[in-house]
Amino acid sequence: MSGFPWGAFAVGLGWAAGAAFAVMLATFAVAVRKGVHRVVDVAWGLGFAVVALVTCVVAAAAGEGDAGRQTLVEVLTVVWGLRLAAHIARRGRGHGEDPRYDAMLAKAPGNRNLYALRMVYLLQGALVWLVSLPVQAAVYGPGPLSVLAWAGAVVWAVGLAFEAVGDAQLARFKADPANRGRLMDRGLWSWTRHPNYFGDFCVWWGLFLVACDAGLAAAALSVVSPLVMTYLLIGGSGKRLLERHMADRPGWAAYAARTSGFFPRPPRRSP
């Protein structure tokens, strides 16, 4: 681990934290002005893109890290973050407050906006900083790219494809009035009940592999990121909460019986 630039990396951690919280505070100002806190969901992807850009600039200015790996991890993170932000912005256009935030803020002790700042924006800023550790560590890793980094890029690409295709399929399904009240069970959604969450899972394990390519220190520093994301996607605020909300929908039990809960596989045949 002696080849890892610990001092420069520590400085980079500070810059990354500042970037993540700056995005969230700017988003909070926009949300207060609009009176809608759902805009914070757009800032999730943007936060990772900004952290990647800032970290690469700081590392390059300090003369640390490999330029090839910096470019790779920067492109992967920015492409994923901007696509996600654009998708969420399109999906939320013309809608009011997200019911999740309405329910949370209804229980706010005191000022609703200050409660949202503490419990949503600052918490998400901290999560962006934590989850982006593979990006931050990879940027400072010495040595040139190897096959491990490209393997990570392939896993990332699989994840991006699942997210983008799954989101597009669901958007087309919902846009057809004939599907109102029906469950989406076609395309990727027939192979997994959560193609977008599985895609996110692949994206962050792929970025972790890119960080592993930077050495043992980078791997040890950043393994917490895909583990945290896996928990959030499967057992935290992702799959578990969404399925609890969907459980009473007509046809859900049959759909869940024939369709994988997370990892894609061909649908089971109906009995």
C-alpha positions in Angstrom: 0.0 0.0 0.0 3.0 2.3 0.2 2.7 3.4 -3.4 -0.7 5.0 -2.7 -0.6 8.8 -2.3 -2.3 9.0 1.1 -1.8 12.7 1.7 -3.1 13.8 -1.7 -6.0 11.4 -1.4 -6.9 12.9 2.0 -7.0 16.3 0.4 -9.1 14.9 -2.5 -11.6 13.5 0.1 -12.2 17.0 1.4 -12.7 18.4 -2.1 -15.1 15.6 -2.9 -17.1 16.2 0.2 -17.3 19.9 -0.6 -18.5 19.2 -4.1 -21.2 16.7 -2.9 -22.6 19.1 -0.3 -22.4 22.1 -2.7 -24.6 20.3 -5.2 -27.1 19.4 -2.4 -27.2 22.9 -0.9 -27.7 24.4 -4.4 -30.5 21.9 -5.0 -32.1 22.7 -1.6 -32.2 26.4 -2.6 -33.9 25.5 -5.8 -36.4 23.2 -4.0 -37.3 25.9 -1.4 -37.9 28.4 -4.2 -40.1 25.9 -6.2 -41.8 24.5 -3.1 -41.1 20.9 -4.2 -38.4 18.8 -2.6 -38.5 16.0 -5.2 -35.8 17.9 -7.2 -33.3 16.3 -4.8 -33.7 13.0 -6.8 -32.3 14.8 -9.8 -29.3 16.0 -7.8 -28.4 12.4 -6.9 -26.9 11.6 -10.3 -25.5 15.1 -10.7 -23.7 14.9 -7.4 -21.7 11.8 -8.5 -20.8 13.5 -11.8 -19.6 16.7 -10.0 -17.6 14.7 -7.5 -15.9 12.7 -10.3 -15.0 15.9 -12.2 -13.7 17.8 -9.2 -11.7 14.8 -7.9 -10.1 14.3 -11.3 -9.2 18.0 -11.6 -7.7 18.0 -8.0 -5.7 14.8 -8.6 -4.4 16.0 -12.0 -3.4 19.3 -10.5 -1.4 17.5 -7.8 0.3 15.3 -10.4 -1.2 12.1 -8.9 -2.8 9.1 -10.5 -2.8 7.6 -14.0 -4.4 9.8 -16.7 -5.9 6.8 -18.5 -7.7 5.5 -15.3 -8.8 9.0 -14.4 -10.3 9.5 -17.9 -12.1 6.1 -17.7 -13.6 6.5 -14.3 -14.6 10.1 -15.0 -16.4 9.2 -18.2 -18.1 6.2 -16.7 -19.4 8.2 -13.7 -20.4 11.3 -15.6 -22.3 9.4 -18.3 -24.2 7.3 -15.6 -24.9 10.4 -13.4 -26.1 12.6 -16.2 -28.3 9.9 -17.8 -29.9 9.2 -14.4 -30.5 12.9 -13.7 -32.0 13.5 -17.1 -34.3 10.5 -16.7 -35.6 11.5 -13.3 -36.1 15.1 -14.4 -38.2 14.0 -17.4 -40.2 11.6 -15.2 -41.0 14.3 -12.6 -41.8 17.1 -15.1 -45.2 18.6 -14.4 -45.8 16.6 -11.2 -46.1 18.0 -7.7 -44.4 16.8 -4.6 -43.3 13.2 -4.3 -45.6 11.3 -1.8 -42.4 10.0 0.0 -41.4 13.5 0.9 -44.9 14.6 1.7 -45.1 11.7 4.2 -41.7 12.5 5.7 -42.3 16.2 6.0 -45.7 15.8 7.5 -43.9 14.4 10.6 -41.3 17.3 10.7 -40.8 18.8 14.2 -40.7 22.5 13.4 -39.7 24.0 10.1 -40.3 21.6 7.2 -37.6 23.0 5.0 -34.9 22.8 7.7 -36.0 19.3 8.5 -35.7 18.4 4.8 -32.3 20.0 4.8 -31.1 17.8 7.6 -32.9 14.5 6.8 -32.7 14.6 3.0 -30.2 16.9 1.5 -27.3 16.6 3.9 -27.9 12.9 4.3 -27.8 12.4 0.5 -24.7 14.6 0.3 -23.0 12.3 2.7 -24.1 9.2 0.8 -22.9 10.6 -2.5 -19.5 11.2 -0.9 -19.4 7.7 0.7 -20.7 5.8 -2.4 -18.3 7.6 -4.7 -15.2 6.3 -2.9 -14.3 3.9 -5.7 -14.3 6.8 -8.1 -12.1 8.9 -5.7 -9.7 6.0 -5.0 -9.3 5.0 -8.6 -8.4 8.6 -9.6 -5.4 8.5 -7.2 -4.2 5.0 -8.0 -0.7 4.7 -9.5 0.2 2.5 -12.4 -1.4 2.1 -15.8 -4.8 0.5 -16.7 -5.0 -3.3 -16.8 -7.6 -5.8 -17.9 -9.3 -5.5 -14.5 -10.3 -1.9 -15.2 -11.8 -2.9 -18.6 -13.6 -5.8 -16.9 -15.1 -3.2 -14.5 -16.1 -1.1 -17.5 -17.9 -4.1 -19.0 -19.8 -4.7 -15.8 -20.6 -1.0 -15.7 -21.9 -1.1 -19.3 -24.2 -4.1 -18.5 -25.6 -2.0 -15.6 -26.1 1.1 -17.7 -27.9 -1.0 -20.3 -30.3 -2.5 -17.8 -31.1 0.9 -16.3 -31.5 2.7 -19.6 -33.5 0.0 -21.4 -35.6 -0.8 -18.4 -36.5 2.9 -17.8 -37.3 3.3 -21.5 -39.5 0.2 -21.6 -41.4 1.3 -18.5 -41.9 4.9 -19.8 -43.3 3.5 -23.1 -45.6 1.2 -21.1 -47.0 4.0 -18.9 -47.5 6.3 -21.9 -50.0 3.9 -23.4 -53.5 4.6 -21.9 -54.4 0.9 -22.5 -51.9 -0.1 -19.8 -53.4 2.1 -17.0 -53.8 0.0 -13.9 -51.7 -2.9 -15.3 -48.3 -4.1 -14.1 -45.3 -3.8 -16.4 -44.2 -7.4 -17.0 -42.6 -7.2 -20.4 -39.0 -6.9 -21.8 -36.4 -6.7 -19.0 -39.3 -6.5 -16.5 -40.1 -10.1 -17.2 -36.6 -11.2 -16.2 -36.3 -9.1 -13.1 -38.8 -7.1 -11.1 -36.2 -4.3 -10.8 -34.0 -3.9 -13.9 -33.1 -0.4 -12.9 -32.0 -1.4 -9.4 -30.0 -4.4 -10.8 -28.4 -2.0 -13.3 -27.4 0.3 -10.4 -25.9 -2.7 -8.6 -23.8 -3.5 -11.7 -22.7 0.1 -12.2 -21.2 0.4 -8.7 -19.6 -3.1 -8.6 -18.1 -2.2 -12.0 -16.7 1.0 -10.7 -15.3 -0.9 -7.7 -13.4 -3.2 -10.1 -11.9 -0.1 -11.8 -10.8 1.0 -8.3 -9.3 -2.4 -7.6 -7.2 -2.0 -10.8 -5.6 0.9 -8.9 -4.2 -1.4 -6.3 -5.0 -3.0 -2.9 -5.2 0.3 -1.1 -7.8 1.6 -3.5 -9.8 -1.7 -3.2 -9.7 -1.7 0.6 -10.7 2.0 0.7 -13.7 1.7 -1.6 -15.3 -1.7 -1.0 -17.8 -0.1 1.4 -19.4 1.7 -1.6 -20.8 -1.3 -3.5 -21.7 -3.0 -0.2 -23.7 0.1 0.9 -25.4 0.4 -2.5 -26.3 -3.3 -2.5 -27.9 -2.9 0.9 -29.8 0.2 -0.2 -31.0 -1.3 -3.4 -32.1 -4.6 -2.0 -32.8 -4.2 1.7 -33.0 -0.5 2.2 -34.9 2.2 0.3 -35.1 0.4 -3.0 -36.6 -3.0 -3.7 -38.0 -3.6 -0.2 -39.9 -0.4 0.1 -41.2 -0.4 -3.5 -42.5 -4.0 -3.2 -44.2 -3.2 0.1 -46.0 -0.4 -1.8 -46.8 -2.7 -4.8 -48.0 -5.7 -2.7 -51.7 -4.8 -2.9 -51.7 -4.1 -6.7 -53.9 -6.6 -8.7 -51.7 -9.2 -10.3 -48.7 -8.5 -8.2 -48.5 -11.9 -6.4 -48.6 -13.8 -9.8 -46.0 -11.5 -11.3 -43.7 -11.9 -8.2 -44.1 -15.7 -8.4 -42.9 -15.9 -11.9 -40.3 -13.1 -12.0 -36.9 -12.9 -10.3 -36.8 -10.5 -7.4 -33.5 -9.0 -8.4 -30.9 -10.9 -10.4 -32.2 -11.5 -14.0 -33.3 -14.9 -15.1 -36.0 -16.2 -17.6 -39.5 -16.0 -16.1 -40.9 -19.1 -14.5 -43.8 -20.8 -16.3 -47.2 -20.3 -14.8 -48.5 -23.4 -13.1 
